[in-house]
Amino acid sequence: MKRIIFYVLAVTAIHLFPSCGNETDLATKLWAELDKEVAPNTLSAKEAKAGWQLLFDGKTSNGWHGYNMQGIPDVWRIEDGCIAVHGEGGGEEQDIITDGVYRDFAFTVEYKLSVGSNSGIIFQVKEDTLYKYPYETGPEVQLLDDSNRPAERRLPGLQSHGANYGMYAPKAQPFHPAGEWNRLLLVVKGNQVTHLINGVELVSYEKYSDEWLQLRDSGKWAAFPDYGKFDEGHFSLQNHGTKLWFRNIKIKQL
């Protein structure tokens, strides 16, 4: 009888207090749902059945607009089945965002860096004229060709490729070089956030945890009081004055 009671309690505990590995398991499952052979900017039958949706049709900017503006800024172009940014000079302006807002989701995109390029995927973005840039409110997955930047301009771990910019450095570097496609999978479920690039987990953290709060309040984001404040928001593709290409932008709401 005691053994039966112990077993019941143990099973109950597993369901009530899941292990920290569950976020990794979910991200791995979602990665496996993606059809890596399907034509760009289309859904395979497997993806559609699993609940994935397209956020970019490969031909138009439908579903996207400039941050705090109507339409798409001139620095963004639709070319060769991609949303391409052709910024110059390293300036930060004219990011684009999704028309829709999202809470719990899996988001995936293929991106191609140019030599020395710098950009990011920002999520949980609040669109409001109170803010000039999406990064004032939303966390960023850093996209960066650091290896081809001059040594004096290379960025440290918290700002490196795949990082949760300014918060968590990537645990691995599974990146393809400039001129080749990489695939990001970003999973947000409740307060749990996970970054995978090319199938490898780089970052996993819990928003609002003691660690997260300490990092937010002690670093760059201390100067941005609304950073990370919103749990629902837009996705943003960042213009940082360099050239990048994005395609296969898909979402699954969780």
Backbone as CSV, one residue per row, in Angstrom:
resi,resn,N_x,N_y,N_z,CA_x,CA_y,CA_z,C_x,C_y,C_z
1,MET,0.831,-1.213,0.000,0.000,0.000,0.000,0.858,1.251,0.000
2,LYS,1.918,1.250,0.831,2.810,2.404,0.880,3.461,2.651,-0.465
3,ARG,3.818,1.551,-1.165,4.445,1.702,-2.475,3.479,2.336,-3.468
4,ILE,2.216,1.947,-3.389,1.213,2.512,-4.296,1.046,4.000,-4.042
5,ILE,0.970,4.387,-2.750,0.820,5.796,-2.399,2.026,6.595,-2.885
6,PHE,3.224,6.038,-2.692,4.444,6.722,-3.128,4.432,6.924,-4.637
7,TYR,3.991,5.877,-5.363,3.950,5.980,-6.827,2.985,7.075,-7.277
8,VAL,1.806,7.107,-6.675,0.815,8.115,-7.030,1.343,9.516,-6.761
9,LEU,2.000,9.696,-5.598,2.560,11.005,-5.275,3.656,11.403,-6.246
10,ALA,4.475,10.427,-6.621,5.580,10.721,-7.537,5.060,11.150,-8.899
11,VAL,4.042,10.443,-9.418,3.468,10.796,-10.711,2.814,12.164,-10.652
12,THR,2.115,12.437,-9.546,1.484,13.742,-9.374,2.526,14.845,-9.383
13,ALA,3.640,14.624,-8.699,4.694,15.631,-8.628,5.281,15.919,-10.000
14,ILE,5.407,14.880,-10.825,5.957,15.067,-12.163,5.077,16.002,-12.971
15,HIS,3.751,15.845,-12.822,2.827,16.679,-13.593,2.699,18.077,-13.027
16,LEU,2.780,18.199,-11.722,2.646,19.516,-11.115,3.927,20.322,-11.198
17,PHE,5.066,19.646,-11.142,6.356,20.339,-11.136,7.237,19.759,-12.226
18,PRO,6.942,20.069,-13.483,7.709,19.492,-14.589,9.165,19.904,-14.537
19,SER,10.019,19.055,-15.097,11.456,19.319,-15.059,11.794,20.469,-15.980
20,CYS,12.976,21.084,-15.726,13.405,22.216,-16.534,13.703,21.795,-17.964
21,GLY,13.828,20.473,-18.200,14.083,20.001,-19.547,12.875,20.041,-20.453
22,ASN,11.684,20.307,-19.910,10.481,20.285,-20.732,10.504,21.340,-21.823
23,GLU,11.118,22.502,-21.551,11.191,23.548,-22.565,12.049,23.081,-23.737
24,THR,13.153,22.410,-23.438,14.000,21.863,-24.489,13.249,20.803,-25.277
25,ASP,12.496,19.947,-24.580,11.724,18.906,-25.258,10.700,19.522,-26.202
26,LEU,10.019,20.589,-25.761,9.036,21.251,-26.606,9.706,21.854,-27.838
27,ALA,10.822,22.542,-27.649,11.523,23.148,-28.780,11.994,22.084,-29.768
28,THR,12.492,20.961,-29.256,12.946,19.869,-30.120,11.782,19.308,-30.924
29,LYS,10.636,19.143,-30.270,9.440,18.644,-30.963,9.008,19.611,-32.061
30,LEU,9.011,20.894,-31.760,8.591,21.886,-32.744,9.571,21.957,-33.913
31,TRP,10.861,21.829,-33.622,11.863,21.809,-34.687,11.603,20.637,-35.631
32,ALA,11.234,19.492,-35.076,10.991,18.304,-35.892,9.746,18.458,-36.764
33,GLU,8.828,19.340,-36.380,7.629,19.571,-37.187,7.925,20.337,-38.465
34,LEU,9.025,21.064,-38.497,9.348,21.891,-39.657,9.886,21.025,-40.798
35,ASP,9.332,21.235,-41.970,9.758,20.497,-43.155,10.905,21.258,-43.810
36,LYS,12.109,20.734,-43.683,13.298,21.437,-44.187,13.435,21.355,-45.705
37,GLU,12.607,20.517,-46.363,12.716,20.331,-47.813,11.631,21.061,-48.582
38,VAL,10.639,21.616,-47.891,9.544,22.275,-48.584,10.047,23.530,-49.289
39,ALA,9.412,23.907,-50.396,9.815,25.100,-51.141,9.710,26.339,-50.254
40,PRO,10.598,27.314,-50.426,10.560,28.519,-49.595,9.193,29.196,-49.616
41,ASN,8.804,29.688,-48.439,7.582,30.475,-48.265,6.315,29.692,-48.586
42,THR,6.360,28.390,-48.344,5.176,27.547,-48.476,5.090,26.657,-47.246
43,LEU,3.900,26.109,-47.037,3.685,25.144,-45.964,3.541,23.755,-46.568
44,SER,4.223,22.797,-45.997,3.989,21.414,-46.390,2.712,20.928,-45.717
45,ALA,2.185,19.810,-46.184,1.001,19.225,-45.554,1.287,18.892,-44.092
46,LYS,2.516,18.448,-43.821,2.919,18.126,-42.448,2.871,19.364,-41.561
47,GLU,3.392,20.480,-42.037,3.399,21.715,-41.247,1.988,22.244,-41.038
48,ALA,1.195,22.246,-42.102,-0.178,22.737,-41.983,-0.969,21.904,-40.988
49,LYS,-0.801,20.597,-41.026,-1.509,19.716,-40.095,-1.088,19.996,-38.662
50,ALA,0.188,20.374,-38.465,0.698,20.655,-37.114,0.296,22.043,-36.614
51,GLY,-0.302,22.861,-37.492,-0.798,24.160,-37.051,0.074,25.351,-37.406
52,TRP,1.078,25.152,-38.283,1.930,26.266,-38.693,1.210,27.147,-39.712
53,GLN,1.527,28.445,-39.694,0.968,29.416,-40.629,2.096,30.274,-41.195
54,LEU,1.910,30.771,-42.417,2.893,31.656,-43.038,2.706,33.091,-42.552
55,LEU,3.827,33.784,-42.314,3.804,35.210,-42.016,4.376,36.037,-43.171
56,PHE,4.807,35.369,-44.232,5.353,36.048,-45.411,5.092,35.164,-46.616
57,ASP,4.482,35.751,-47.669,4.103,34.938,-48.826,5.191,34.845,-49.890
58,GLY,6.323,35.537,-49.675,7.420,35.477,-50.634,7.288,36.428,-51.797
59,LYS,6.136,37.139,-51.892,5.890,37.999,-53.051,5.536,39.426,-52.669
60,THR,4.920,39.607,-51.511,4.446,40.931,-51.106,4.821,41.182,-49.647
61,SER,4.618,42.403,-49.221,4.843,42.759,-47.816,3.564,42.669,-47.001
62,ASN,2.549,41.984,-47.526,1.288,41.838,-46.807,1.536,41.256,-45.416
63,GLY,0.916,41.880,-44.420,1.081,41.401,-43.048,2.182,42.096,-42.284
64,TRP,2.886,43.044,-42.937,4.001,43.757,-42.316,3.862,45.266,-42.568
65,HIS,4.390,46.053,-41.663,4.449,47.503,-41.866,5.605,48.073,-41.060
66,GLY,5.996,49.298,-41.393,7.065,49.947,-40.652,6.624,50.298,-39.244
67,TYR,7.567,50.235,-38.316,7.244,50.527,-36.925,6.761,51.975,-36.789
68,ASN,5.586,52.137,-36.202,4.956,53.453,-36.017,4.734,54.194,-37.334
69,MET,4.460,53.436,-38.391,4.186,54.068,-39.676,3.311,53.151,-40.512
70,GLN,2.748,53.665,-41.584,2.008,52.867,-42.536,2.929,52.484,-43.688
71,GLY,2.675,51.314,-44.243,3.487,50.874,-45.368,4.859,50.381,-44.934
72,ILE,5.682,50.087,-45.925,7.016,49.528,-45.711,8.068,50.575,-46.069
73,PRO,9.036,50.838,-45.191,10.088,51.807,-45.519,10.876,51.393,-46.766
74,ASP,11.428,52.374,-47.458,12.131,52.118,-48.718,13.354,51.222,-48.546
75,VAL,13.906,51.176,-47.343,15.101,50.370,-47.127,14.798,48.867,-47.208
76,TRP,13.504,48.501,-47.156,13.080,47.101,-47.257,12.550,46.825,-48.661
77,ARG,12.924,45.647,-49.198,12.503,45.271,-50.545,12.090,43.802,-50.564
78,ILE,11.187,43.487,-51.485,10.849,42.094,-51.754,11.646,41.665,-52.971
79,GLU,12.543,40.702,-52.788,13.393,40.271,-53.907,13.742,38.798,-53.763
80,ASP,13.640,38.078,-54.855,14.020,36.665,-54.910,13.374,35.854,-53.798
81,GLY,12.096,36.138,-53.519,11.376,35.384,-52.505,11.770,35.726,-51.088
82,CYS,12.365,36.882,-50.870,12.837,37.294,-49.546,12.322,38.685,-49.194
83,ILE,12.209,38.952,-47.904,12.164,40.321,-47.410,13.617,40.701,-47.160
84,ALA,14.101,41.679,-47.881,15.516,42.050,-47.795,15.652,43.467,-47.279
85,VAL,16.604,43.671,-46.374,16.900,45.010,-45.879,18.241,45.439,-46.464
86,HIS,18.276,46.654,-46.982,19.471,47.167,-47.644,19.939,48.456,-46.977
87,GLY,19.982,48.449,-45.659,20.467,49.615,-44.937,21.954,49.817,-45.142
88,GLU,22.380,51.042,-44.942,23.799,51.371,-45.074,24.212,52.283,-43.931
89,GLY,25.461,52.121,-43.491,26.016,53.032,-42.505,25.822,52.648,-41.064
90,GLY,25.163,51.519,-40.802,25.036,51.045,-39.423,23.982,51.729,-38.592
91,GLY,23.174,52.597,-39.187,22.157,53.300,-38.419,20.996,52.405,-38.029
92,GLU,20.317,52.736,-36.934,19.171,51.984,-36.454,17.900,52.781,-36.720
93,GLU,17.112,52.357,-37.675,15.854,53.024,-37.953,15.066,52.188,-38.941
94,GLN,13.782,52.469,-39.043,12.922,51.873,-40.055,12.833,50.352,-39.946
95,ASP,12.681,49.845,-38.734,12.389,48.426,-38.553,10.978,48.147,-39.065
96,ILE,10.712,46.898,-39.441,9.357,46.509,-39.803,8.816,45.524,-38.772
97,ILE,7.492,45.499,-38.637,6.844,44.618,-37.663,5.646,43.935,-38.302
98,THR,5.228,42.831,-37.696,4.017,42.146,-38.136,2.797,42.992,-37.807
99,ASP,1.772,42.865,-38.644,0.502,43.517,-38.314,-0.107,42.892,-37.063
100,GLY,0.052,41.584,-36.915,-0.553,40.872,-35.795,0.315,40.883,-34.550
101,VAL,-0.319,40.590,-33.414,0.397,40.433,-32.143,0.205,39.003,-31.654
102,TYR,1.183,38.513,-30.888,1.213,37.106,-30.512,1.690,36.966,-29.072
103,ARG,1.200,35.914,-28.405,1.589,35.655,-27.018,2.426,34.378,-26.924
104,ASP,1.795,33.219,-26.866,2.534,31.952,-26.802,2.687,31.424,-28.223
105,PHE,3.923,31.104,-28.616,4.140,30.785,-30.035,5.461,30.062,-30.246
106,ALA,5.538,29.445,-31.422,6.808,29.040,-32.024,6.929,29.838,-33.311
107,PHE,8.062,30.501,-33.482,8.308,31.372,-34.631,9.576,30.887,-35.311
108,THR,9.521,30.752,-36.613,10.723,30.336,-37.333,10.945,31.221,-38.551
109,VAL,12.205,31.421,-38.887,12.588,32.210,-40.055,13.953,31.725,-40.530
110,GLU,14.128,31.727,-41.842,15.464,31.553,-42.419,16.025,32.940,-42.703
111,TYR,17.307,33.119,-42.408,17.937,34.413,-42.644,19.332,34.195,-43.221
112,LYS,19.754,35.159,-44.036,21.081,35.111,-44.651,21.786,36.427,-44.372
113,LEU,22.962,36.336,-43.798,23.757,37.509,-43.463,24.637,37.908,-44.643
114,SER,24.883,39.198,-44.765,25.961,39.662,-45.629,27.221,39.823,-44.775
115,VAL,28.363,40.016,-45.416,29.625,40.122,-44.682,29.571,41.301,-43.713
116,GLY,29.813,41.012,-42.438,29.846,42.045,-41.408,28.496,42.577,-40.985
117,SER,27.403,41.902,-41.362,26.070,42.445,-41.106,25.635,42.289,-39.655
118,ASN,24.626,43.079,-39.302,24.122,43.153,-37.924,22.620,43.401,-37.997
119,SER,21.843,42.584,-37.316,20.394,42.757,-37.287,19.852,41.967,-36.105
120,GLY,18.534,41.767,-36.094,17.944,41.002,-35.015,16.476,40.718,-35.278
121,ILE,15.966,39.730,-34.559,14.542,39.428,-34.502,14.074,39.859,-33.119
122,ILE,13.128,40.773,-33.081,12.633,41.298,-31.808,11.182,40.851,-31.657
123,PHE,10.799,40.464,-30.449,9.453,39.937,-30.234,8.830,40.570,-28.989
124,GLN,7.532,40.345,-28.827,6.770,40.991,-27.755,6.936,42.514,-27.814
125,VAL,6.887,43.025,-29.037,7.095,44.456,-29.290,5.784,45.217,-29.114
126,LYS,5.853,46.324,-28.413,4.720,47.232,-28.269,4.873,48.354,-29.282
127,GLU,3.881,48.510,-30.152,3.902,49.629,-31.102,3.214,50.827,-30.475
128,ASP,3.969,51.888,-30.279,3.450,53.091,-29.632,4.419,54.223,-29.929
129,THR,3.903,55.408,-30.166,4.772,56.544,-30.439,5.572,56.981,-29.214
130,LEU,5.315,56.359,-28.072,6.166,56.581,-26.904,7.586,56.081,-27.164
131,TYR,7.729,55.164,-28.117,9.005,54.503,-28.369,9.474,54.794,-29.792
132,LYS,10.779,54.888,-29.946,11.367,55.109,-31.266,11.732,53.804,-31.951
133,TYR,12.154,52.806,-31.152,12.624,51.538,-31.697,11.899,50.366,-31.038
134,PRO,11.678,49.275,-31.777,11.078,48.088,-31.172,11.868,47.523,-29.994
135,TYR,13.203,47.640,-30.036,14.004,47.048,-28.958,13.804,47.732,-27.606
136,GLU,13.126,48.871,-27.571,12.848,49.508,-26.288,11.850,48.713,-25.462
137,THR,11.091,47.843,-26.122,10.086,47.060,-25.394,10.295,45.556,-25.520
138,GLY,10.823,45.081,-26.653,10.876,43.643,-26.892,12.262,43.052,-26.811
139,PRO,12.383,41.822,-26.308,13.665,41.109,-26.325,14.120,40.828,-27.760
140,GLU,15.417,40.724,-27.939,15.987,40.547,-29.277,16.826,39.286,-29.369
141,VAL,16.644,38.550,-30.463,17.582,37.503,-30.855,18.581,38.152,-31.802
142,GLN,19.824,38.233,-31.378,20.850,38.914,-32.174,21.244,38.093,-33.392
143,LEU,21.299,38.750,-34.558,21.800,38.155,-35.795,23.017,38.957,-36.222
144,LEU,24.168,38.297,-36.345,25.415,39.053,-36.477,26.488,38.235,-37.174
145,ASP,27.122,38.816,-38.184,28.313,38.220,-38.790,29.541,38.833,-38.137
146,ASP,29.833,38.400,-36.932,30.920,39.005,-36.161,32.291,38.612,-36.688
147,SER,32.393,37.424,-37.277,33.703,36.928,-37.707,34.317,37.788,-38.798
148,ASN,33.507,38.500,-39.550,34.018,39.349,-40.628,34.040,40.827,-40.268
149,ARG,33.833,41.139,-39.000,33.935,42.527,-38.557,35.370,42.788,-38.095
150,PRO,35.846,44.016,-38.184,37.187,44.324,-37.668,37.298,43.947,-36.199
151,ALA,38.461,43.514,-35.778,38.646,43.035,-34.412,38.186,44.050,-33.381
152,GLU,38.435,45.328,-33.638,38.079,46.363,-32.668,36.570,46.593,-32.593
153,ARG,35.807,46.041,-33.554,34.360,46.232,-33.573,33.603,44.955,-33.266
154,ARG,34.289,43.898,-32.880,33.604,42.646,-32.559,32.912,42.762,-31.199
155,LEU,31.756,42.108,-31.104,30.904,42.282,-29.939,31.044,41.102,-28.977
156,PRO,30.918,41.356,-27.678,31.071,40.291,-26.676,29.874,39.358,-26.655
157,GLY,29.959,38.323,-25.815,28.978,37.237,-25.792,27.540,37.665,-25.684
158,LEU,27.232,38.630,-24.829,25.848,39.060,-24.644,25.300,39.779,-25.864
159,GLN,26.184,40.165,-26.787,25.752,40.831,-28.011,26.105,40.018,-29.256
160,SER,26.487,38.760,-29.072,26.967,37.947,-30.184,25.813,37.237,-30.881
161,HIS,26.117,36.620,-31.990,25.135,35.929,-32.822,24.367,34.894,-31.996
162,GLY,23.049,34.976,-32.040,22.201,34.030,-31.325,21.869,34.406,-29.898
163,ALA,22.507,35.445,-29.366,22.268,35.866,-27.983,20.868,36.444,-27.811
164,ASN,20.363,36.376,-26.587,19.260,37.248,-26.168,19.955,38.558,-25.810
165,TYR,19.922,39.492,-26.743,20.817,40.649,-26.730,20.856,41.356,-25.373
166,GLY,22.058,41.486,-24.835,22.264,42.192,-23.586,21.875,41.423,-22.345
167,MET,21.399,40.172,-22.520,20.904,39.397,-21.375,21.586,38.035,-21.249
168,TYR,21.479,37.203,-22.292,22.001,35.836,-22.224,22.853,35.540,-23.453
169,ALA,24.082,35.112,-23.222,24.984,34.748,-24.308,24.620,33.366,-24.854
170,PRO,24.898,33.093,-26.119,24.619,31.766,-26.682,25.565,30.713,-26.112
171,LYS,25.034,29.495,-25.997,25.814,28.384,-25.447,26.591,27.636,-26.527
172,ALA,26.321,27.936,-27.797,26.987,27.238,-28.907,27.052,28.190,-30.093
173,GLN,27.748,27.765,-31.142,27.891,28.588,-32.354,27.682,27.723,-33.596
174,PRO,26.455,27.276,-33.823,26.180,26.359,-34.936,25.862,27.085,-36.241
175,PHE,26.500,28.210,-36.473,26.081,29.108,-37.544,26.743,28.776,-38.874
176,HIS,25.986,29.006,-39.939,26.549,28.979,-41.278,27.091,30.371,-41.601
177,PRO,28.116,30.464,-42.419,28.764,31.760,-42.653,27.915,32.695,-43.495
178,ALA,28.338,33.949,-43.571,27.674,34.950,-44.413,27.507,34.399,-45.823
179,GLY,26.334,34.648,-46.405,26.041,34.161,-47.742,25.326,32.835,-47.767
180,GLU,25.175,32.173,-46.599,24.455,30.909,-46.496,23.267,31.089,-45.555
181,TRP,22.252,30.251,-45.746,21.036,30.358,-44.941,21.198,29.710,-43.575
182,ASN,20.681,30.388,-42.560,20.520,29.848,-41.211,19.024,29.818,-40.886
183,ARG,18.629,28.944,-39.977,17.217,28.864,-39.595,17.092,29.032,-38.076
184,LEU,16.303,30.010,-37.683,16.006,30.271,-36.275,14.663,29.668,-35.905
185,LEU,14.593,29.077,-34.731,13.326,28.720,-34.103,13.300,29.381,-32.736
186,LEU,12.293,30.213,-32.512,12.103,30.919,-31.249,10.811,30.412,-30.632
187,VAL,10.893,29.912,-29.400,9.725,29.356,-28.717,9.459,30.155,-27.451
188,VAL,8.239,30.651,-27.314,7.814,31.360,-26.106,6.543,30.686,-25.608
189,LYS,6.626,30.109,-24.428,5.484,29.438,-23.802,5.397,29.922,-22.367
190,GLY,4.412,30.764,-22.072,4.373,31.392,-20.765,5.583,32.287,-20.604
191,ASN,6.341,32.069,-19.547,7.550,32.861,-19.297,8.815,32.170,-19.790
192,GLN,8.688,31.011,-20.403,9.845,30.259,-20.870,10.171,30.644,-22.308
193,VAL,11.435,30.974,-22.563,11.888,31.406,-23.884,13.087,30.556,-24.294
194,THR,13.065,30.055,-25.534,14.154,29.222,-26.034,14.508,29.648,-27.450
195,HIS,15.824,29.783,-27.721,16.328,30.057,-29.075,17.016,28.799,-29.598
196,LEU,16.663,28.360,-30.794,17.429,27.351,-31.521,17.851,27.948,-32.858
197,ILE,19.081,27.695,-33.255,19.528,28.032,-34.601,20.146,26.786,-35.215
198,ASN,19.664,26.448,-36.402,20.105,25.242,-37.108,19.965,23.995,-36.238
199,GLY,18.900,23.978,-35.436,18.570,22.809,-34.624,19.288,22.703,-33.302
200,VAL,20.136,23.670,-32.976,20.923,23.634,-31.743,20.389,24.685,-30.767
201,GLU,20.140,24.269,-29.529,19.671,25.219,-28.521,20.815,26.140,-28.101
202,LEU,20.559,27.446,-28.185,21.568,28.434,-27.830,21.260,29.138,-26.516
203,VAL,19.992,29.420,-26.286,19.577,30.215,-25.131,18.266,29.652,-24.614
204,SER,18.139,29.559,-23.294,16.877,29.205,-22.660,16.812,29.939,-21.332
205,TYR,15.716,30.645,-21.106,15.608,31.410,-19.864,14.153,31.564,-19.461
206,GLU,13.965,31.983,-18.228,12.631,32.226,-17.688,12.455,33.718,-17.441
207,LYS,11.571,34.301,-18.203,11.262,35.717,-18.025,10.654,35.952,-16.647
208,TYR,11.050,37.034,-16.025,10.612,37.466,-14.679,11.237,36.666,-13.542
209,SER,12.096,35.706,-13.855,12.809,35.015,-12.776,13.733,36.003,-12.080
210,ASP,14.220,35.638,-10.896,15.144,36.515,-10.170,16.365,36.837,-11.021
211,GLU,16.871,35.822,-11.719,18.044,36.031,-12.572,17.730,37.007,-13.691
212,TRP,16.600,36.815,-14.359,16.200,37.686,-15.468,16.036,39.128,-14.997
213,LEU,15.380,39.302,-13.864,15.170,40.655,-13.338,16.493,41.332,-13.006
214,GLN,17.424,40.558,-12.426,18.731,41.129,-12.073,19.488,41.546,-13.332
215,LEU,19.450,40.717,-14.367,20.137,41.054,-15.610,19.509,42.261,-16.288
216,ARG,18.196,42.293,-16.306,17.516,43.432,-16.931,17.827,44.742,-16.218
217,ASP,17.840,44.698,-14.898,17.952,45.933,-14.120,19.381,46.394,-13.889
218,SER,20.360,45.566,-14.288,21.751,45.930,-14.018,22.563,46.209,-15.275
219,GLY,21.984,45.972,-16.432,22.736,46.142,-17.667,22.170,47.235,-18.548
220,LYS,22.293,47.045,-19.862,21.851,48.041,-20.836,20.387,48.404,-20.665
221,TRP,19.565,47.417,-20.310,18.121,47.643,-20.306,17.640,48.424,-19.100
222,ALA,18.530,48.709,-18.159,18.146,49.557,-17.028,17.708,50.940,-17.496
223,ALA,18.194,51.351,-18.660,17.833,52.665,-19.206,16.540,52.635,-20.017
224,PHE,15.942,51.436,-20.132,14.710,51.274,-20.905,13.659,50.627,-20.004
225,PRO,12.899,51.417,-19.269,12.022,50.876,-18.223,10.920,49.960,-18.732
226,ASP,10.592,50.002,-20.031,9.528,49.148,-20.549,10.060,47.926,-21.292
227,TYR,11.376,47.706,-21.230,11.952,46.507,-21.858,11.402,45.253,-21.171
228,GLY,10.879,44.327,-21.967,10.380,43.072,-21.428,9.076,43.190,-20.658
229,LYS,8.450,44.330,-20.720,7.243,44.575,-19.922,6.011,43.896,-20.509
230,PHE,6.030,43.630,-21.820,4.838,43.162,-22.506,4.960,41.668,-22.839
231,ASP,3.915,40.908,-22.553,3.918,39.470,-22.807,3.238,39.117,-24.125
232,GLU,2.662,40.106,-24.774,2.045,39.930,-26.081,2.502,41.084,-26.962
233,GLY,2.840,40.794,-28.200,3.297,41.881,-29.049,3.611,41.439,-30.460
234,HIS,4.151,42.375,-31.225,4.529,42.151,-32.617,5.907,41.488,-32.699
235,PHE,6.194,40.897,-33.862,7.566,40.540,-34.231,8.147,41.681,-35.051
236,SER,9.444,41.898,-34.918,10.123,42.935,-35.681,11.362,42.362,-36.348
237,LEU,11.582,42.762,-37.595,12.850,42.540,-38.292,13.596,43.858,-38.250
238,GLN,14.843,43.801,-37.803,15.586,45.026,-37.505,16.457,45.477,-38.675
239,ASN,16.391,46.767,-38.940,17.360,47.398,-39.841,18.456,48.032,-38.989
240,HIS,19.691,47.575,-39.184,20.824,48.147,-38.450,21.884,48.631,-39.434
241,GLY,21.411,49.086,-40.609,22.329,49.681,-41.570,23.209,48.702,-42.306
242,THR,22.754,47.437,-42.432,23.499,46.446,-43.220,22.497,45.629,-44.034
243,LYS,22.988,44.709,-44.840,22.124,43.937,-45.734,21.883,42.531,-45.173
244,LEU,20.596,42.145,-45.131,20.197,40.792,-44.742,18.986,40.389,-45.546
245,TRP,18.744,39.069,-45.587,17.605,38.514,-46.300,16.850,37.564,-45.362
246,PHE,15.514,37.606,-45.435,14.649,36.776,-44.596,13.625,36.064,-45.481
247,ARG,13.360,34.793,-45.179,12.337,34.046,-45.894,11.811,32.935,-44.966
248,ASN,10.808,32.187,-45.445,10.259,31.071,-44.659,9.874,31.514,-43.252
249,ILE,9.136,32.599,-43.171,8.721,33.127,-41.871,7.386,32.484,-41.510
250,LYS,7.386,31.715,-40.444,6.212,30.928,-40.082,5.973,31.019,-38.571
251,ILE,4.715,30.790,-38.194,4.376,30.818,-36.767,3.393,29.707,-36.451
252,LYS,3.514,29.200,-35.246,2.529,28.273,-34.694,2.151,28.816,-33.326
253,GLN,0.892,29.104,-33.135,0.449,29.611,-31.837,0.239,28.421,-30.895
254,LEU,0.777,28.567,-29.692,0.774,27.464,-28.723,-0.317,27.655,-27.671
